[in-house]
Amino acid sequence: MAWIPYVPDEDASGLLSRLYESYSDSNGVLDHILKIHSLNPRSMRDHMELYSHLMRGPSPLSRVQREMIAVAVSVANDCFY
C-alpha cells in the first residue's frame, strides 16, 4: 500500500477511471507508483509517457540494459519492486 493518499479504484471516475483501466495489468491491478498520481491524473499520464519514452524510445541502450539499470537503481534505493 502506498503511503501517499490515492483515489481507490471504485471511486475513480472520468479521466482517472480511464487511466486506471488503461494502465492496469491483465488482472486489473494498477501499480502503486502510478496510483499515487491519482489526485492529479495528468501527472499519471505524463509519468507513463515519460516511462514509455525512456524504456521504449530511441536509445543506444537495449531494452534489457535499460531494465537492468532500473533494477540496479531500485536496489540502490531499497525499493522492493
Biopython code that builds the backbone (N, CA, C, O; Angstrom):
import numpy as np
from Bio.PDB.StructureBuilder import StructureBuilder

atoms = [
    (1, "MET", "N", (0.839, -1.184, 0.000)),
    (1, "MET", "CA", (0.000, 0.000, 0.000)),
    (1, "MET", "C", (0.883, 1.246, 0.000)),
    (1, "MET", "O", (1.906, 1.292, 0.683)),
    (2, "ALA", "N", (0.486, 2.233, -0.756)),
    (2, "ALA", "CA", (1.231, 3.487, -0.841)),
    (2, "ALA", "C", (1.004, 4.320, 0.421)),
    (2, "ALA", "O", (-0.070, 4.264, 1.020)),
    (3, "TRP", "N", (2.009, 5.084, 0.819)),
    (3, "TRP", "CA", (1.897, 5.976, 1.971)),
    (3, "TRP", "C", (1.251, 7.300, 1.567)),
    (3, "TRP", "O", (0.799, 8.060, 2.423)),
    (4, "ILE", "N", (1.209, 7.567, 0.297)),
    (4, "ILE", "CA", (0.619, 8.796, -0.229)),
    (4, "ILE", "C", (-0.851, 8.530, -0.504)),
    (4, "ILE", "O", (-1.187, 7.501, -1.091)),
    (5, "PRO", "N", (-1.744, 9.441, -0.089)),
    (5, "PRO", "CA", (-3.176, 9.215, -0.339)),
    (5, "PRO", "C", (-3.457, 9.074, -1.829)),
    (5, "PRO", "O", (-2.834, 9.743, -2.654)),
    (6, "TYR", "N", (-4.396, 8.203, -2.164)),
    (6, "TYR", "CA", (-4.782, 7.993, -3.558)),
    (6, "TYR", "C", (-6.266, 7.683, -3.642)),
    (6, "TYR", "O", (-6.904, 7.351, -2.643)),
    (7, "VAL", "N", (-6.795, 7.795, -4.831)),
    (7, "VAL", "CA", (-8.208, 7.514, -5.075)),
    (7, "VAL", "C", (-8.367, 6.012, -5.292)),
    (7, "VAL", "O", (-7.748, 5.450, -6.196)),
    (8, "PRO", "N", (-9.197, 5.350, -4.465)),
    (8, "PRO", "CA", (-9.433, 3.915, -4.668)),
    (8, "PRO", "C", (-10.079, 3.651, -6.027)),
    (8, "PRO", "O", (-10.770, 4.509, -6.575)),
    (9, "ASP", "N", (-9.846, 2.459, -6.558)),
    (9, "ASP", "CA", (-10.378, 2.088, -7.878)),
    (9, "ASP", "C", (-11.867, 2.376, -7.994)),
    (9, "ASP", "O", (-12.326, 2.937, -8.988)),
    (10, "GLU", "N", (-12.610, 1.989, -6.976)),
    (10, "GLU", "CA", (-14.080, 2.117, -7.045)),
    (10, "GLU", "C", (-14.557, 3.571, -6.995)),
    (10, "GLU", "O", (-15.711, 3.849, -7.322)),
    (11, "ASP", "N", (-13.687, 4.496, -6.593)),
    (11, "ASP", "CA", (-14.063, 5.907, -6.545)),
    (11, "ASP", "C", (-13.562, 6.706, -7.746)),
    (11, "ASP", "O", (-13.888, 7.884, -7.890)),
    (12, "ALA", "N", (-12.781, 6.073, -8.598)),
    (12, "ALA", "CA", (-12.249, 6.772, -9.775)),
    (12, "ALA", "C", (-13.363, 6.996, -10.791)),
    (12, "ALA", "O", (-14.222, 6.139, -10.996)),
    (13, "SER", "N", (-13.329, 8.168, -11.420)),
    (13, "SER", "CA", (-14.321, 8.471, -12.462)),
    (13, "SER", "C", (-13.656, 9.302, -13.555)),
    (13, "SER", "O", (-12.551, 9.814, -13.378)),
    (14, "GLY", "N", (-14.344, 9.426, -14.679)),
    (14, "GLY", "CA", (-13.858, 10.249, -15.779)),
    (14, "GLY", "C", (-12.483, 9.829, -16.265)),
    (14, "GLY", "O", (-12.212, 8.644, -16.457)),
    (15, "LEU", "N", (-11.612, 10.823, -16.464)),
    (15, "LEU", "CA", (-10.259, 10.576, -16.969)),
    (15, "LEU", "C", (-9.501, 9.610, -16.061)),
    (15, "LEU", "O", (-8.817, 8.710, -16.549)),
    (16, "LEU", "N", (-9.615, 9.787, -14.759)),
    (16, "LEU", "CA", (-8.883, 8.918, -13.841)),
    (16, "LEU", "C", (-9.315, 7.465, -14.004)),
    (16, "LEU", "O", (-8.473, 6.567, -14.002)),
    (17, "SER", "N", (-10.581, 7.233, -14.142)),
    (17, "SER", "CA", (-11.075, 5.866, -14.344)),
    (17, "SER", "C", (-10.513, 5.274, -15.628)),
    (17, "SER", "O", (-10.128, 4.105, -15.658)),
    (18, "ARG", "N", (-10.465, 6.069, -16.679)),
    (18, "ARG", "CA", (-9.918, 5.584, -17.956)),
    (18, "ARG", "C", (-8.423, 5.282, -17.837)),
    (18, "ARG", "O", (-7.939, 4.296, -18.393)),
    (19, "LEU", "N", (-7.698, 6.131, -17.113)),
    (19, "LEU", "CA", (-6.265, 5.890, -16.920)),
    (19, "LEU", "C", (-6.037, 4.638, -16.077)),
    (19, "LEU", "O", (-5.157, 3.835, -16.386)),
    (20, "TYR", "N", (-6.818, 4.468, -15.022)),
    (20, "TYR", "CA", (-6.707, 3.260, -14.205)),
    (20, "TYR", "C", (-6.888, 2.024, -15.084)),
    (20, "TYR", "O", (-6.112, 1.072, -15.001)),
    (21, "GLU", "N", (-7.904, 2.051, -15.912)),
    (21, "GLU", "CA", (-8.178, 0.899, -16.783)),
    (21, "GLU", "C", (-7.045, 0.691, -17.793)),
    (21, "GLU", "O", (-6.622, -0.438, -18.041)),
    (22, "SER", "N", (-6.569, 1.777, -18.360)),
    (22, "SER", "CA", (-5.537, 1.704, -19.390)),
    (22, "SER", "C", (-4.201, 1.193, -18.846)),
    (22, "SER", "O", (-3.503, 0.437, -19.523)),
    (23, "TYR", "N", (-3.843, 1.605, -17.624)),
    (23, "TYR", "CA", (-2.528, 1.284, -17.078)),
    (23, "TYR", "C", (-2.517, 0.079, -16.146)),
    (23, "TYR", "O", (-1.457, -0.298, -15.646)),
    (24, "SER", "N", (-3.674, -0.533, -15.902)),
    (24, "SER", "CA", (-3.739, -1.724, -15.053)),
    (24, "SER", "C", (-3.253, -2.944, -15.826)),
    (24, "SER", "O", (-3.338, -2.990, -17.053)),
    (25, "ASP", "N", (-2.747, -3.923, -15.099)),
    (25, "ASP", "CA", (-2.298, -5.152, -15.752)),
    (25, "ASP", "C", (-3.495, -6.026, -16.132)),
    (25, "ASP", "O", (-4.643, -5.626, -15.939)),
    (26, "SER", "N", (-3.233, -7.196, -16.661)),
    (26, "SER", "CA", (-4.312, -8.073, -17.138)),
    (26, "SER", "C", (-5.229, -8.555, -16.017)),
    (26, "SER", "O", (-6.330, -9.039, -16.281)),
    (27, "ASN", "N", (-4.784, -8.426, -14.768)),
    (27, "ASN", "CA", (-5.609, -8.796, -13.618)),
    (27, "ASN", "C", (-6.349, -7.599, -13.028)),
    (27, "ASN", "O", (-7.028, -7.720, -12.008)),
    (28, "GLY", "N", (-6.211, -6.440, -13.681)),
    (28, "GLY", "CA", (-6.877, -5.235, -13.197)),
    (28, "GLY", "C", (-6.145, -4.540, -12.059)),
    (28, "GLY", "O", (-6.731, -3.714, -11.360)),
    (29, "VAL", "N", (-4.872, -4.864, -11.864)),
    (29, "VAL", "CA", (-4.084, -4.283, -10.776)),
    (29, "VAL", "C", (-3.226, -3.136, -11.318)),
    (29, "VAL", "O", (-2.521, -3.287, -12.316)),
    (30, "LEU", "N", (-3.304, -2.004, -10.648)),
    (30, "LEU", "CA", (-2.510, -0.827, -11.012)),
    (30, "LEU", "C", (-1.391, -0.664, -9.992)),
    (30, "LEU", "O", (-1.647, -0.662, -8.788)),
    (31, "ASP", "N", (-0.146, -0.527, -10.463)),
    (31, "ASP", "CA", (0.995, -0.351, -9.564)),
    (31, "ASP", "C", (0.804, 0.889, -8.696)),
    (31, "ASP", "O", (0.272, 1.905, -9.143)),
    (32, "HIS", "N", (1.251, 0.782, -7.442)),
    (32, "HIS", "CA", (1.130, 1.910, -6.513)),
    (32, "HIS", "C", (1.908, 3.129, -6.991)),
    (32, "HIS", "O", (1.506, 4.262, -6.725)),
    (33, "ILE", "N", (3.022, 2.910, -7.695)),
    (33, "ILE", "CA", (3.805, 4.036, -8.183)),
    (33, "ILE", "C", (2.971, 4.908, -9.131)),
    (33, "ILE", "O", (3.229, 6.105, -9.258)),
    (34, "LEU", "N", (1.984, 4.316, -9.788)),
    (34, "LEU", "CA", (1.080, 5.093, -10.636)),
    (34, "LEU", "C", (-0.114, 5.599, -9.843)),
    (34, "LEU", "O", (-0.567, 6.726, -10.043)),
    (35, "LYS", "N", (-0.616, 4.773, -8.954)),
    (35, "LYS", "CA", (-1.815, 5.141, -8.193)),
    (35, "LYS", "C", (-1.597, 6.398, -7.353)),
    (35, "LYS", "O", (-2.545, 7.140, -7.097)),
    (36, "ILE", "N", (-0.355, 6.648, -6.922)),
    (36, "ILE", "CA", (-0.113, 7.849, -6.109)),
    (36, "ILE", "C", (-0.337, 9.136, -6.905)),
    (36, "ILE", "O", (-0.416, 10.220, -6.327)),
    (37, "HIS", "N", (-0.437, 9.017, -8.218)),
    (37, "HIS", "CA", (-0.726, 10.185, -9.056)),
    (37, "HIS", "C", (-2.225, 10.444, -9.185)),
    (37, "HIS", "O", (-2.624, 11.374, -9.886)),
    (38, "SER", "N", (-3.050, 9.657, -8.537)),
    (38, "SER", "CA", (-4.496, 9.718, -8.771)),
    (38, "SER", "C", (-5.119, 11.059, -8.407)),
    (38, "SER", "O", (-6.167, 11.405, -8.951)),
    (39, "LEU", "N", (-4.516, 11.815, -7.516)),
    (39, "LEU", "CA", (-5.064, 13.129, -7.182)),
    (39, "LEU", "C", (-4.776, 14.147, -8.277)),
    (39, "LEU", "O", (-5.325, 15.248, -8.273)),
    (40, "ASN", "N", (-3.915, 13.773, -9.208)),
    (40, "ASN", "CA", (-3.583, 14.629, -10.345)),
    (40, "ASN", "C", (-3.421, 13.723, -11.576)),
    (40, "ASN", "O", (-2.300, 13.374, -11.945)),
    (41, "PRO", "N", (-4.550, 13.341, -12.214)),
    (41, "PRO", "CA", (-4.495, 12.387, -13.321)),
    (41, "PRO", "C", (-3.525, 12.771, -14.437)),
    (41, "PRO", "O", (-2.925, 11.893, -15.057)),
    (42, "ARG", "N", (-3.363, 14.065, -14.700)),
    (42, "ARG", "CA", (-2.425, 14.467, -15.751)),
    (42, "ARG", "C", (-1.007, 14.010, -15.404)),
    (42, "ARG", "O", (-0.261, 13.589, -16.288)),
    (43, "SER", "N", (-0.630, 14.089, -14.120)),
    (43, "SER", "CA", (0.719, 13.650, -13.752)),
    (43, "SER", "C", (0.868, 12.144, -13.948)),
    (43, "SER", "O", (1.960, 11.669, -14.262)),
    (44, "MET", "N", (-0.221, 11.381, -13.766)),
    (44, "MET", "CA", (-0.175, 9.941, -14.027)),
    (44, "MET", "C", (0.080, 9.691, -15.511)),
    (44, "MET", "O", (0.935, 8.886, -15.880)),
    (45, "ARG", "N", (-0.665, 10.384, -16.343)),
    (45, "ARG", "CA", (-0.488, 10.237, -17.793)),
    (45, "ARG", "C", (0.918, 10.641, -18.210)),
    (45, "ARG", "O", (1.558, 9.941, -18.995)),
    (46, "ASP", "N", (1.405, 11.765, -17.691)),
    (46, "ASP", "CA", (2.736, 12.253, -18.047)),
    (46, "ASP", "C", (3.831, 11.298, -17.540)),
    (46, "ASP", "O", (4.836, 11.091, -18.220)),
    (47, "HIS", "N", (3.637, 10.727, -16.365)),
    (47, "HIS", "CA", (4.581, 9.745, -15.817)),
    (47, "HIS", "C", (4.706, 8.560, -16.771)),
    (47, "HIS", "O", (5.815, 8.122, -17.079)),
    (48, "MET", "N", (3.570, 8.042, -17.238)),
    (48, "MET", "CA", (3.590, 6.892, -18.147)),
    (48, "MET", "C", (4.205, 7.249, -19.496)),
    (48, "MET", "O", (4.917, 6.436, -20.085)),
    (49, "GLU", "N", (3.939, 8.444, -19.986)),
    (49, "GLU", "CA", (4.540, 8.863, -21.250)),
    (49, "GLU", "C", (6.066, 8.939, -21.124)),
    (49, "GLU", "O", (6.784, 8.496, -22.020)),
    (50, "LEU", "N", (6.560, 9.499, -20.018)),
    (50, "LEU", "CA", (7.999, 9.589, -19.801)),
    (50, "LEU", "C", (8.597, 8.190, -19.664)),
    (50, "LEU", "O", (9.612, 7.887, -20.291)),
    (51, "TYR", "N", (7.975, 7.338, -18.850)),
    (51, "TYR", "CA", (8.465, 5.976, -18.658)),
    (51, "TYR", "C", (8.521, 5.233, -20.001)),
    (51, "TYR", "O", (9.518, 4.585, -20.321)),
    (52, "SER", "N", (7.453, 5.336, -20.769)),
    (52, "SER", "CA", (7.409, 4.651, -22.069)),
    (52, "SER", "C", (8.502, 5.148, -22.990)),
    (52, "SER", "O", (9.141, 4.357, -23.684)),
    (53, "HIS", "N", (8.719, 6.442, -23.003)),
    (53, "HIS", "CA", (9.766, 7.008, -23.855)),
    (53, "HIS", "C", (11.147, 6.518, -23.410)),
    (53, "HIS", "O", (11.970, 6.128, -24.238)),
    (54, "LEU", "N", (11.391, 6.542, -22.104)),
    (54, "LEU", "CA", (12.700, 6.122, -21.606)),
    (54, "LEU", "C", (12.953, 4.633, -21.838)),
    (54, "LEU", "O", (14.076, 4.235, -22.148)),
    (55, "MET", "N", (11.926, 3.820, -21.690)),
    (55, "MET", "CA", (12.118, 2.373, -21.796)),
    (55, "MET", "C", (11.974, 1.841, -23.219)),
    (55, "MET", "O", (12.555, 0.809, -23.555)),
    (56, "ARG", "N", (11.212, 2.528, -24.050)),
    (56, "ARG", "CA", (10.946, 2.001, -25.392)),
    (56, "ARG", "C", (11.342, 2.935, -26.519)),
    (56, "ARG", "O", (11.291, 2.549, -27.687)),
    (57, "GLY", "N", (11.738, 4.163, -26.189)),
    (57, "GLY", "CA", (12.096, 5.133, -27.212)),
    (57, "GLY", "C", (13.491, 4.882, -27.763)),
    (57, "GLY", "O", (14.192, 3.978, -27.310)),
    (58, "PRO", "N", (13.889, 5.682, -28.739)),
    (58, "PRO", "CA", (15.220, 5.541, -29.333)),
    (58, "PRO", "C", (16.307, 5.688, -28.268)),
    (58, "PRO", "O", (16.236, 6.577, -27.420)),
    (59, "SER", "N", (17.304, 4.818, -28.316)),
    (59, "SER", "CA", (18.383, 4.852, -27.337)),
    (59, "SER", "C", (19.526, 3.960, -27.806)),
    (59, "SER", "O", (19.293, 2.963, -28.490)),
    (60, "PRO", "N", (20.758, 4.308, -27.445)),
    (60, "PRO", "CA", (21.864, 3.398, -27.739)),
    (60, "PRO", "C", (21.847, 2.173, -26.816)),
    (60, "PRO", "O", (22.568, 1.205, -27.059)),
    (61, "LEU", "N", (21.032, 2.210, -25.765)),
    (61, "LEU", "CA", (20.903, 1.074, -24.848)),
    (61, "LEU", "C", (19.779, 0.147, -25.291)),
    (61, "LEU", "O", (18.743, 0.597, -25.781)),
    (62, "SER", "N", (19.995, -1.143, -25.113)),
    (62, "SER", "CA", (18.938, -2.111, -25.432)),
    (62, "SER", "C", (17.875, -2.069, -24.332)),
    (62, "SER", "O", (18.096, -1.492, -23.268)),
    (63, "ARG", "N", (16.731, -2.678, -24.596)),
    (63, "ARG", "CA", (15.664, -2.754, -23.591)),
    (63, "ARG", "C", (16.165, -3.506, -22.354)),
    (63, "ARG", "O", (15.857, -3.121, -21.226)),
    (64, "VAL", "N", (16.925, -4.565, -22.562)),
    (64, "VAL", "CA", (17.469, -5.341, -21.438)),
    (64, "VAL", "C", (18.406, -4.472, -20.595)),
    (64, "VAL", "O", (18.349, -4.520, -19.366)),
    (65, "GLN", "N", (19.255, -3.689, -21.232)),
    (65, "GLN", "CA", (20.171, -2.825, -20.489)),
    (65, "GLN", "C", (19.395, -1.793, -19.674)),
    (65, "GLN", "O", (19.739, -1.510, -18.527)),
    (66, "ARG", "N", (18.358, -1.239, -20.272)),
    (66, "ARG", "CA", (17.545, -0.253, -19.553)),
    (66, "ARG", "C", (16.863, -0.886, -18.345)),
    (66, "ARG", "O", (16.803, -0.282, -17.274)),
    (67, "GLU", "N", (16.350, -2.099, -18.517)),
    (67, "GLU", "CA", (15.705, -2.808, -17.403)),
    (67, "GLU", "C", (16.726, -3.101, -16.305)),
    (67, "GLU", "O", (16.413, -2.980, -15.121)),
    (68, "MET", "N", (17.954, -3.489, -16.692)),
    (68, "MET", "CA", (18.992, -3.767, -15.699)),
    (68, "MET", "C", (19.341, -2.504, -14.904)),
    (68, "MET", "O", (19.568, -2.575, -13.697)),
    (69, "ILE", "N", (19.384, -1.370, -15.569)),
    (69, "ILE", "CA", (19.641, -0.103, -14.877)),
    (69, "ILE", "C", (18.504, 0.187, -13.898)),
    (69, "ILE", "O", (18.751, 0.598, -12.764)),
    (70, "ALA", "N", (17.268, -0.024, -14.329)),
    (70, "ALA", "CA", (16.116, 0.212, -13.454)),
    (70, "ALA", "C", (16.178, -0.681, -12.215)),
    (70, "ALA", "O", (15.889, -0.225, -11.109)),
    (71, "VAL", "N", (16.546, -1.928, -12.391)),
    (71, "VAL", "CA", (16.672, -2.850, -11.258)),
    (71, "VAL", "C", (17.786, -2.387, -10.318)),
    (71, "VAL", "O", (17.605, -2.376, -9.101)),
    (72, "ALA", "N", (18.922, -2.010, -10.872)),
    (72, "ALA", "CA", (20.046, -1.555, -10.042)),
    (72, "ALA", "C", (19.669, -0.307, -9.247)),
    (72, "ALA", "O", (20.023, -0.191, -8.074)),
    (73, "VAL", "N", (18.965, 0.615, -9.867)),
    (73, "VAL", "CA", (18.538, 1.836, -9.160)),
    (73, "VAL", "C", (17.542, 1.494, -8.067)),
    (73, "VAL", "O", (17.608, 2.054, -6.972)),
    (74, "SER", "N", (16.608, 0.572, -8.352)),
    (74, "SER", "CA", (15.639, 0.149, -7.339)),
    (74, "SER", "C", (16.337, -0.480, -6.142)),
    (74, "SER", "O", (15.971, -0.207, -4.999)),
    (75, "VAL", "N", (17.339, -1.318, -6.391)),
    (75, "VAL", "CA", (18.096, -1.941, -5.299)),
    (75, "VAL", "C", (18.844, -0.870, -4.506)),
    (75, "VAL", "O", (18.840, -0.896, -3.275)),
    (76, "ALA", "N", (19.480, 0.063, -5.197)),
    (76, "ALA", "CA", (20.223, 1.124, -4.519)),
    (76, "ALA", "C", (19.296, 1.992, -3.655)),
    (76, "ALA", "O", (19.712, 2.524, -2.626)),
    (77, "ASN", "N", (18.040, 2.128, -4.087)),
    (77, "ASN", "CA", (17.043, 2.915, -3.343)),
    (77, "ASN", "C", (16.275, 2.074, -2.330)),
    (77, "ASN", "O", (15.345, 2.566, -1.691)),
    (78, "ASP", "N", (16.663, 0.799, -2.181)),
    (78, "ASP", "CA", (15.986, -0.111, -1.270)),
    (78, "ASP", "C", (14.495, -0.206, -1.600)),
    (78, "ASP", "O", (13.642, -0.264, -0.715)),
    (79, "CYS", "N", (14.215, -0.220, -2.897)),
    (79, "CYS", "CA", (12.842, -0.308, -3.394)),
    (79, "CYS", "C", (12.525, -1.782, -3.659)),
    (79, "CYS", "O", (13.268, -2.459, -4.370)),
    (80, "PHE", "N", (11.442, -2.271, -3.099)),
    (80, "PHE", "CA", (11.138, -3.698, -3.191)),
    (80, "PHE", "C", (10.532, -4.137, -4.504)),
    (80, "PHE", "O", (10.317, -5.335, -4.690)),
    (81, "TYR", "N", (10.248, -3.243, -5.418)),
    (81, "TYR", "CA", (9.734, -3.665, -6.703)),
    (81, "TYR", "C", (10.672, -3.287, -7.791)),
    (81, "TYR", "O", (10.404, -3.564, -8.961)),
]
sb = StructureBuilder()
sb.init_structure("model")
sb.init_model(0)
sb.init_chain("A")
sb.init_seg("    ")
for serial, (resi, resn, name, xyz) in enumerate(atoms, 1):
    if name == "N":
        sb.init_residue(resn, " ", resi, " ")
    sb.init_atom(name, np.array(xyz, "f"), 0.0, 1.0, " ", f" {name:<3s}", serial, name[0])
structure = sb.get_structure()
